[in-house]
Amino acid sequence: MTRLPPLARRSKTLSASLGLGEKLFASSEERRFAEAIETGLVEVEEGLLREVAFADDMADVTSRYLLEAGGKRIRPVLTLLTAQLGDGNNPAVITAAQAVEITHLASLYHDDVMDEAEMRRGVPSAQNVWGNSVAILTGDLLFARASKLVASLGEGAIKLQADTFERLCLGQLHETIGPRGDDDPIEHYLQVLADKTGSLIAAAAQMGVIFSNAPEEFAAPVVAFGEKIGVAFQLIDDVIDLAEPEAETGKAQGTDLRSGVATLPLLFLRRAALTDPEAAALLARIVRTVEADVIAGVPASETPDDELAAAIAELRAHDVTAETLDEARRWADEAVAALDPLPEGPVKLALTKFAEAVVERST
């Protein structure tokens, strides 16, 4: 039996947790499908370790840092899944899966600088270890490596990556600037999620169709699925941010709130505060406590003080958090509905189970 590297063993556990293990499938054909995903993930992991290696000692350490810290590998899983609509795990599909994951990895280095994040994947963020400049340059190096991989796939892949990267940047820009003029804050936020998260997940799914030589008519459904499930994923993260701290993620309760990030529960609370005095009072307590922490220079990763902890618990129990869950389920349901044109079979079943697993993360 081939001994799997640690990251590959982690990926096998991941695929099972997303409902892609053998228990989901009854027939021998469906079990072969599950095995193809597992085998592909091993190839992707081995390639990731190879592609983020640098001759420069410093670059080699910093570029491997977040890769070796873990990660869900959602994007390569989707590439491998949709590739089963065509020829399966050919070399181009494996390369595409590696490219989208390295692109995602690069974006994390930049995001953490923009957000002044203290932790990522249960470890101190890169800029917390080496400073902003090194973290930004590491992200740039990883974008370069992803671009080299994509270039080997041809002009169409280059354009797809460029279009996706443009949306990633615009999403971050719009999040930084915030809604303007007559923009609806909630619609603005959902569009930011579609750009920052949904676009790359959609590209990952699209690449699986393109490079497996699957029928062209399958591309639009998986793109729609990817973008919508990306939004649902981030909305569930908004709810998880209000939960008790998790040792696995390293994130303190209410990290986004303490960082001044207006996630959907807070946006819903702001809307409710216009007509509901109790919601207005809760909003005032959150704003007052967060502003006090900012003035005092309290890092977002530290345990919230009693007043903010109580406000976060109240926000989690408030109707606006249930409303956020409903919104996440709506996006997930729309993602599954987008799969209607796909043929019945293990790919459609697995993508549907994937959407269900995304929503179930909040329970």
MIFI-236089 format. One record per residue (C-alpha): residue number from 1; z, x, y. Coordinates in nm, 2 decimals, decimal comma. Each point is the difference from the previous one (the first is absolute). Layout:
BEGIN
+-----+--------+--------+--------+
: num :     up :   east :  north :
+-----+--------+--------+--------+
: NUM :      Z :      X :      Y :
...
+-----+--------+--------+--------+
***
This chain:
BEGIN
+-----+--------+--------+--------+
: num :     up :   east :  north :
+-----+--------+--------+--------+
:   1 :   0,00 :   0,00 :   0,00 :
:   2 :  -0,09 :   0,13 :   0,35 :
:   3 :   0,30 :   0,08 :   0,21 :
:   4 :  -0,02 :  -0,18 :   0,33 :
:   5 :   0,11 :   0,16 :   0,32 :
:   6 :   0,29 :  -0,17 :   0,17 :
:   7 :  -0,21 :  -0,19 :   0,25 :
:   8 :  -0,23 :  -0,13 :  -0,27 :
:   9 :   0,30 :  -0,13 :  -0,20 :
:  10 :   0,12 :  -0,17 :   0,32 :
:  11 :  -0,35 :  -0,16 :   0,04 :
:  12 :   0,02 :  -0,14 :  -0,36 :
:  13 :   0,33 :  -0,17 :   0,08 :
:  14 :  -0,15 :  -0,13 :   0,32 :
:  15 :  -0,30 :  -0,17 :  -0,16 :
:  16 :   0,24 :  -0,17 :  -0,25 :
:  17 :   0,22 :  -0,12 :   0,29 :
:  18 :  -0,31 :  -0,16 :   0,17 :
:  19 :  -0,07 :  -0,21 :  -0,31 :
:  20 :  -0,27 :   0,23 :  -0,15 :
:  21 :   0,18 :   0,09 :  -0,32 :
:  22 :  -0,11 :  -0,12 :  -0,34 :
:  23 :   0,23 :  -0,30 :   0,00 :
:  24 :  -0,22 :  -0,16 :   0,25 :
:  25 :  -0,31 :   0,01 :  -0,22 :
:  26 :  -0,05 :  -0,16 :  -0,34 :
:  27 :  -0,34 :   0,12 :  -0,13 :
:  28 :  -0,11 :   0,35 :  -0,10 :
:  29 :  -0,25 :   0,00 :   0,28 :
:  30 :   0,27 :  -0,08 :   0,26 :
:  31 :   0,22 :   0,27 :  -0,15 :
:  32 :  -0,28 :   0,25 :   0,04 :
:  33 :  -0,02 :  -0,10 :   0,36 :
:  34 :   0,37 :   0,07 :   0,05 :
:  35 :  -0,04 :   0,34 :  -0,17 :
:  36 :  -0,30 :   0,08 :   0,23 :
:  37 :   0,22 :  -0,05 :   0,31 :
:  38 :   0,27 :   0,22 :  -0,14 :
:  39 :  -0,24 :   0,27 :  -0,10 :
:  40 :  -0,17 :  -0,02 :   0,34 :
:  41 :   0,34 :   0,03 :   0,18 :
:  42 :   0,07 :   0,32 :  -0,19 :
:  43 :  -0,33 :   0,15 :   0,11 :
:  44 :   0,07 :  -0,11 :   0,36 :
:  45 :   0,34 :   0,16 :   0,00 :
:  46 :  -0,13 :   0,33 :  -0,14 :
:  47 :  -0,27 :   0,00 :   0,27 :
:  48 :   0,25 :  -0,08 :   0,28 :
:  49 :   0,21 :   0,30 :  -0,09 :
:  50 :  -0,32 :   0,22 :   0,00 :
:  51 :  -0,15 :  -0,14 :   0,32 :
:  52 :   0,31 :   0,04 :   0,22 :
:  53 :   0,04 :   0,36 :  -0,10 :
:  54 :  -0,06 :   0,25 :   0,27 :
:  55 :  -0,03 :   0,38 :  -0,01 :
:  56 :   0,22 :   0,02 :   0,31 :
:  57 :   0,36 :   0,00 :  -0,11 :
:  58 :   0,13 :  -0,22 :   0,28 :
:  59 :  -0,28 :  -0,26 :  -0,03 :
:  60 :   0,05 :  -0,01 :  -0,37 :
:  61 :   0,37 :  -0,09 :   0,03 :
:  62 :  -0,04 :  -0,26 :   0,28 :
:  63 :  -0,30 :  -0,18 :  -0,15 :
:  64 :   0,17 :  -0,04 :  -0,34 :
:  65 :   0,32 :  -0,11 :   0,15 :
:  66 :  -0,06 :  -0,38 :   0,02 :
:  67 :  -0,22 :   0,00 :  -0,31 :
:  68 :   0,27 :   0,14 :  -0,21 :
:  69 :   0,26 :  -0,24 :   0,15 :
:  70 :  -0,17 :  -0,28 :  -0,18 :
:  71 :  -0,19 :  -0,31 :   0,11 :
:  72 :  -0,13 :  -0,32 :  -0,15 :
:  73 :  -0,37 :   0,11 :  -0,04 :
:  74 :  -0,11 :  -0,35 :   0,08 :
:  75 :  -0,33 :   0,10 :   0,14 :
:  76 :  -0,13 :   0,21 :  -0,29 :
:  77 :   0,13 :  -0,27 :  -0,24 :
:  78 :  -0,23 :  -0,25 :   0,18 :
:  79 :  -0,29 :   0,24 :  -0,01 :
:  80 :   0,04 :   0,04 :  -0,37 :
:  81 :   0,05 :  -0,38 :  -0,05 :
:  82 :  -0,31 :  -0,11 :   0,18 :
:  83 :  -0,20 :   0,28 :  -0,17 :
:  84 :   0,04 :  -0,18 :  -0,32 :
:  85 :  -0,24 :  -0,26 :   0,13 :
:  86 :  -0,27 :   0,26 :  -0,04 :
:  87 :  -0,02 :   0,33 :  -0,20 :
:  88 :   0,37 :   0,07 :   0,02 :
:  89 :   0,16 :   0,34 :   0,06 :
:  90 :  -0,30 :   0,22 :   0,07 :
:  91 :   0,05 :   0,33 :   0,20 :
:  92 :  -0,10 :  -0,17 :   0,33 :
:  93 :   0,26 :  -0,27 :  -0,05 :
:  94 :   0,27 :   0,26 :  -0,06 :
:  95 :  -0,10 :   0,20 :   0,30 :
:  96 :   0,00 :  -0,32 :   0,22 :
:  97 :   0,35 :  -0,09 :  -0,12 :
:  98 :   0,12 :   0,35 :   0,09 :
:  99 :  -0,16 :  -0,02 :   0,34 :
: 100 :   0,16 :  -0,33 :   0,10 :
: 101 :   0,34 :   0,11 :  -0,11 :
: 102 :  -0,02 :   0,33 :   0,19 :
: 103 :  -0,12 :  -0,20 :   0,31 :
: 104 :   0,31 :  -0,22 :  -0,04 :
: 105 :   0,22 :   0,31 :  -0,04 :
: 106 :  -0,14 :   0,16 :   0,31 :
: 107 :   0,06 :  -0,32 :   0,20 :
: 108 :   0,37 :   0,01 :  -0,10 :
: 109 :   0,05 :   0,33 :   0,16 :
: 110 :  -0,15 :  -0,13 :   0,33 :
: 111 :   0,18 :  -0,34 :  -0,02 :
: 112 :   0,34 :   0,17 :  -0,04 :
: 113 :  -0,06 :   0,20 :   0,31 :
: 114 :  -0,11 :  -0,30 :   0,20 :
: 115 :   0,30 :  -0,21 :  -0,13 :
: 116 :   0,25 :   0,29 :   0,02 :
: 117 :   0,09 :  -0,08 :  -0,36 :
: 118 :   0,30 :   0,18 :  -0,15 :
: 119 :  -0,08 :  -0,06 :  -0,36 :
: 120 :  -0,31 :  -0,06 :  -0,22 :
: 121 :   0,00 :  -0,06 :  -0,38 :
: 122 :   0,37 :   0,08 :  -0,02 :
: 123 :  -0,02 :   0,34 :   0,16 :
: 124 :   0,01 :   0,12 :   0,36 :
: 125 :  -0,33 :  -0,06 :   0,17 :
: 126 :  -0,23 :   0,30 :   0,05 :
: 127 :   0,06 :   0,02 :   0,37 :
: 128 :   0,37 :  -0,02 :  -0,06 :
: 129 :  -0,04 :   0,32 :  -0,21 :
: 130 :  -0,27 :   0,20 :   0,18 :
: 131 :  -0,04 :  -0,17 :   0,34 :
: 132 :  -0,28 :  -0,23 :   0,14 :
: 133 :  -0,27 :   0,27 :   0,04 :
: 134 :   0,02 :   0,11 :  -0,37 :
: 135 :   0,01 :  -0,37 :  -0,12 :
: 136 :  -0,31 :  -0,09 :   0,21 :
: 137 :  -0,19 :   0,30 :  -0,11 :
: 138 :   0,08 :  -0,07 :  -0,36 :
: 139 :  -0,13 :  -0,35 :   0,04 :
: 140 :  -0,32 :   0,15 :   0,15 :
: 141 :  -0,04 :   0,24 :  -0,29 :
: 142 :   0,04 :  -0,29 :  -0,25 :
: 143 :  -0,26 :  -0,21 :   0,19 :
: 144 :  -0,23 :   0,30 :  -0,03 :
: 145 :   0,05 :   0,02 :  -0,37 :
: 146 :  -0,06 :  -0,37 :  -0,04 :
: 147 :  -0,32 :   0,03 :   0,20 :
: 148 :  -0,13 :   0,28 :  -0,22 :
: 149 :   0,05 :  -0,22 :  -0,31 :
: 150 :  -0,17 :  -0,29 :   0,17 :
: 151 :  -0,29 :   0,21 :   0,11 :
: 152 :  -0,07 :   0,08 :  -0,37 :
: 153 :  -0,05 :  -0,37 :  -0,06 :
: 154 :  -0,29 :  -0,04 :   0,25 :
: 155 :  -0,08 :  -0,15 :   0,34 :
: 156 :   0,12 :  -0,35 :  -0,08 :
: 157 :   0,34 :   0,13 :  -0,09 :
: 158 :   0,02 :   0,21 :   0,32 :
: 159 :  -0,08 :  -0,31 :   0,21 :
: 160 :   0,26 :  -0,21 :  -0,19 :
: 161 :   0,27 :   0,26 :   0,06 :
: 162 :  -0,10 :   0,04 :   0,36 :
: 163 :   0,02 :  -0,38 :   0,06 :
: 164 :   0,33 :  -0,02 :  -0,18 :
: 165 :   0,15 :   0,30 :   0,19 :
: 166 :  -0,11 :  -0,17 :   0,33 :
: 167 :   0,19 :  -0,31 :  -0,09 :
: 168 :   0,31 :   0,20 :  -0,10 :
: 169 :   0,00 :   0,17 :   0,34 :
: 170 :  -0,07 :  -0,32 :   0,19 :
: 171 :   0,28 :  -0,17 :  -0,19 :
: 172 :   0,24 :   0,27 :   0,10 :
: 173 :  -0,12 :  -0,01 :   0,36 :
: 174 :   0,04 :  -0,38 :   0,02 :
: 175 :   0,35 :   0,03 :  -0,15 :
: 176 :   0,09 :   0,26 :   0,25 :
: 177 :  -0,13 :  -0,19 :   0,30 :
: 178 :   0,12 :  -0,34 :  -0,12 :
: 179 :  -0,15 :  -0,34 :   0,08 :
: 180 :  -0,15 :  -0,03 :   0,35 :
: 181 :  -0,07 :  -0,29 :   0,24 :
: 182 :  -0,06 :  -0,32 :  -0,19 :
: 183 :   0,02 :   0,16 :  -0,35 :
: 184 :   0,21 :  -0,20 :  -0,24 :
: 185 :   0,27 :   0,25 :  -0,12 :
: 186 :  -0,01 :  -0,13 :  -0,36 :
: 187 :  -0,38 :   0,01 :  -0,03 :
: 188 :   0,00 :   0,34 :   0,16 :
: 189 :   0,26 :   0,13 :  -0,25 :
: 190 :  -0,19 :  -0,14 :  -0,30 :
: 191 :  -0,32 :   0,17 :   0,12 :
: 192 :   0,18 :   0,33 :   0,03 :
: 193 :   0,11 :  -0,04 :  -0,36 :
: 194 :  -0,36 :  -0,08 :  -0,11 :
: 195 :  -0,12 :   0,31 :   0,18 :
: 196 :   0,28 :   0,24 :  -0,09 :
: 197 :   0,05 :  -0,10 :  -0,36 :
: 198 :  -0,25 :  -0,26 :  -0,12 :
: 199 :  -0,31 :   0,21 :   0,10 :
: 200 :   0,08 :   0,30 :  -0,23 :
: 201 :   0,10 :  -0,23 :  -0,29 :
: 202 :  -0,32 :  -0,19 :   0,04 :
: 203 :  -0,20 :   0,33 :   0,01 :
: 204 :   0,17 :   0,11 :  -0,32 :
: 205 :  -0,10 :  -0,32 :  -0,18 :
: 206 :  -0,35 :   0,02 :   0,14 :
: 207 :  -0,05 :   0,36 :  -0,11 :
: 208 :   0,09 :  -0,10 :  -0,36 :
: 209 :  -0,29 :  -0,26 :   0,01 :
: 210 :  -0,25 :   0,24 :   0,17 :
: 211 :   0,05 :   0,31 :  -0,21 :
: 212 :   0,03 :  -0,18 :  -0,34 :
: 213 :  -0,34 :  -0,15 :   0,07 :
: 214 :   0,14 :  -0,35 :  -0,02 :
: 215 :  -0,21 :  -0,30 :   0,13 :
: 216 :  -0,02 :   0,01 :   0,38 :
: 217 :   0,12 :  -0,36 :   0,02 :
: 218 :   0,34 :   0,11 :  -0,12 :
: 219 :   0,06 :   0,22 :   0,31 :
: 220 :   0,08 :  -0,28 :   0,25 :
: 221 :   0,26 :  -0,17 :  -0,21 :
: 222 :   0,20 :   0,32 :  -0,08 :
: 223 :  -0,02 :   0,10 :   0,37 :
: 224 :   0,14 :  -0,33 :   0,11 :
: 225 :   0,27 :   0,03 :  -0,27 :
: 226 :   0,09 :   0,35 :   0,10 :
: 227 :   0,04 :  -0,08 :   0,37 :
: 228 :   0,20 :  -0,32 :  -0,06 :
: 229 :   0,23 :   0,16 :  -0,26 :
: 230 :   0,06 :   0,29 :   0,24 :
: 231 :   0,13 :  -0,24 :   0,26 :
: 232 :   0,22 :  -0,18 :  -0,25 :
: 233 :   0,14 :   0,34 :  -0,12 :
: 234 :   0,11 :   0,09 :   0,36 :
: 235 :   0,15 :  -0,34 :   0,06 :
: 236 :   0,21 :   0,04 :  -0,31 :
: 237 :   0,10 :   0,34 :   0,13 :
: 238 :   0,12 :  -0,17 :   0,32 :
: 239 :   0,23 :  -0,21 :  -0,21 :
: 240 :   0,12 :   0,29 :  -0,21 :
: 241 :   0,09 :   0,19 :   0,32 :
: 242 :   0,27 :  -0,26 :   0,05 :
: 243 :   0,15 :   0,04 :  -0,35 :
: 244 :   0,28 :   0,23 :  -0,10 :
: 245 :  -0,09 :   0,37 :   0,01 :
: 246 :  -0,17 :   0,14 :  -0,31 :
: 247 :   0,06 :   0,35 :  -0,13 :
: 248 :  -0,36 :   0,01 :  -0,13 :
: 249 :  -0,17 :  -0,04 :   0,34 :
: 250 :   0,26 :   0,18 :   0,21 :
: 251 :  -0,04 :  -0,27 :   0,27 :
: 252 :   0,31 :  -0,14 :   0,16 :
: 253 :   0,04 :  -0,38 :   0,05 :
: 254 :  -0,19 :  -0,11 :   0,31 :
: 255 :  -0,18 :   0,33 :   0,05 :
: 256 :  -0,30 :  -0,17 :   0,17 :
: 257 :   0,23 :  -0,20 :   0,23 :
: 258 :   0,20 :   0,31 :   0,10 :
: 259 :  -0,33 :   0,18 :   0,07 :
: 260 :  -0,11 :  -0,28 :   0,24 :
: 261 :  -0,28 :  -0,12 :  -0,24 :
: 262 :  -0,06 :  -0,37 :   0,04 :
: 263 :  -0,07 :  -0,12 :  -0,35 :
: 264 :  -0,09 :  -0,35 :  -0,09 :
: 265 :   0,36 :  -0,14 :  -0,05 :
: 266 :   0,08 :   0,12 :   0,35 :
: 267 :  -0,32 :  -0,14 :   0,15 :
: 268 :   0,07 :  -0,34 :  -0,17 :
: 269 :   0,36 :   0,03 :   0,15 :
: 270 :  -0,14 :   0,06 :   0,35 :
: 271 :  -0,22 :  -0,31 :  -0,04 :
: 272 :   0,29 :  -0,21 :  -0,13 :
: 273 :   0,23 :   0,13 :   0,29 :
: 274 :  -0,22 :  -0,19 :   0,25 :
: 275 :   0,13 :  -0,33 :  -0,12 :
: 276 :   0,31 :   0,08 :  -0,22 :
: 277 :   0,32 :   0,12 :   0,17 :
: 278 :   0,14 :   0,15 :  -0,32 :
: 279 :  -0,32 :   0,20 :  -0,06 :
: 280 :   0,02 :   0,11 :   0,36 :
: 281 :   0,36 :   0,12 :  -0,04 :
: 282 :  -0,09 :   0,19 :  -0,32 :
: 283 :  -0,30 :   0,16 :   0,17 :
: 284 :   0,22 :   0,11 :   0,30 :
: 285 :   0,26 :   0,16 :  -0,24 :
: 286 :  -0,28 :   0,20 :  -0,18 :
: 287 :  -0,16 :   0,11 :   0,32 :
: 288 :   0,34 :   0,10 :   0,16 :
: 289 :   0,11 :   0,20 :  -0,30 :
: 290 :  -0,33 :   0,17 :  -0,06 :
: 291 :  -0,03 :   0,10 :   0,37 :
: 292 :   0,35 :   0,14 :  -0,01 :
: 293 :  -0,09 :   0,21 :  -0,30 :
: 294 :  -0,31 :   0,13 :   0,17 :
: 295 :   0,20 :   0,10 :   0,31 :
: 296 :   0,26 :   0,17 :  -0,21 :
: 297 :  -0,27 :   0,18 :  -0,20 :
: 298 :   0,11 :  -0,14 :  -0,34 :
: 299 :  -0,26 :   0,09 :  -0,26 :
: 300 :  -0,16 :  -0,30 :  -0,18 :
: 301 :   0,08 :   0,14 :  -0,34 :
: 302 :   0,38 :  -0,02 :   0,06 :
: 303 :   0,20 :  -0,29 :  -0,13 :
: 304 :  -0,01 :  -0,28 :   0,26 :
: 305 :   0,33 :  -0,08 :   0,18 :
: 306 :   0,19 :  -0,31 :  -0,09 :
: 307 :  -0,16 :  -0,21 :   0,28 :
: 308 :  -0,36 :   0,08 :  -0,09 :
: 309 :   0,07 :  -0,02 :  -0,37 :
: 310 :   0,14 :  -0,35 :   0,05 :
: 311 :  -0,30 :  -0,10 :   0,21 :
: 312 :  -0,24 :   0,14 :  -0,26 :
: 313 :   0,18 :  -0,20 :  -0,27 :
: 314 :  -0,03 :  -0,31 :   0,21 :
: 315 :  -0,37 :   0,07 :   0,07 :
: 316 :  -0,06 :   0,04 :  -0,38 :
: 317 :   0,17 :  -0,34 :  -0,06 :
: 318 :  -0,19 :  -0,17 :   0,29 :
: 319 :  -0,29 :  -0,23 :  -0,06 :
: 320 :  -0,24 :   0,26 :   0,17 :
: 321 :   0,04 :   0,23 :  -0,30 :
: 322 :  -0,08 :  -0,28 :  -0,24 :
: 323 :  -0,30 :  -0,08 :   0,22 :
: 324 :  -0,11 :   0,37 :  -0,03 :
: 325 :   0,02 :  -0,03 :  -0,38 :
: 326 :  -0,21 :  -0,32 :   0,02 :
: 327 :  -0,25 :   0,19 :   0,22 :
: 328 :  -0,02 :   0,28 :  -0,25 :
: 329 :  -0,05 :  -0,24 :  -0,29 :
: 330 :  -0,28 :  -0,17 :   0,20 :
: 331 :  -0,18 :   0,33 :   0,04 :
: 332 :   0,05 :   0,08 :  -0,36 :
: 333 :  -0,14 :  -0,34 :  -0,11 :
: 334 :  -0,30 :   0,05 :   0,22 :
: 335 :  -0,05 :   0,34 :  -0,16 :
: 336 :  -0,01 :  -0,16 :  -0,34 :
: 337 :  -0,23 :  -0,28 :   0,12 :
: 338 :  -0,24 :   0,27 :   0,12 :
: 339 :  -0,05 :   0,11 :  -0,36 :
: 340 :  -0,16 :  -0,33 :  -0,11 :
: 341 :  -0,35 :   0,15 :  -0,01 :
: 342 :   0,11 :   0,27 :  -0,25 :
: 343 :  -0,05 :  -0,06 :  -0,37 :
: 344 :   0,30 :  -0,11 :  -0,21 :
: 345 :   0,15 :   0,29 :  -0,19 :
: 346 :   0,25 :   0,28 :   0,02 :
: 347 :  -0,10 :   0,12 :   0,35 :
: 348 :   0,05 :  -0,34 :   0,16 :
: 349 :   0,32 :  -0,05 :  -0,19 :
: 350 :   0,14 :   0,34 :   0,09 :
: 351 :  -0,08 :  -0,05 :   0,37 :
: 352 :   0,17 :  -0,34 :   0,00 :
: 353 :   0,31 :   0,15 :  -0,17 :
: 354 :  -0,01 :   0,28 :   0,26 :
: 355 :   0,01 :  -0,26 :   0,28 :
: 356 :   0,30 :  -0,17 :  -0,17 :
: 357 :   0,18 :   0,33 :  -0,04 :
: 358 :  -0,04 :   0,08 :   0,37 :
: 359 :   0,18 :  -0,32 :   0,10 :
: 360 :   0,26 :   0,03 :  -0,27 :
: 361 :   0,12 :   0,33 :   0,16 :
: 362 :   0,21 :  -0,20 :   0,24 :
: 363 :   0,21 :  -0,15 :  -0,28 :
+-----+--------+--------+--------+
***
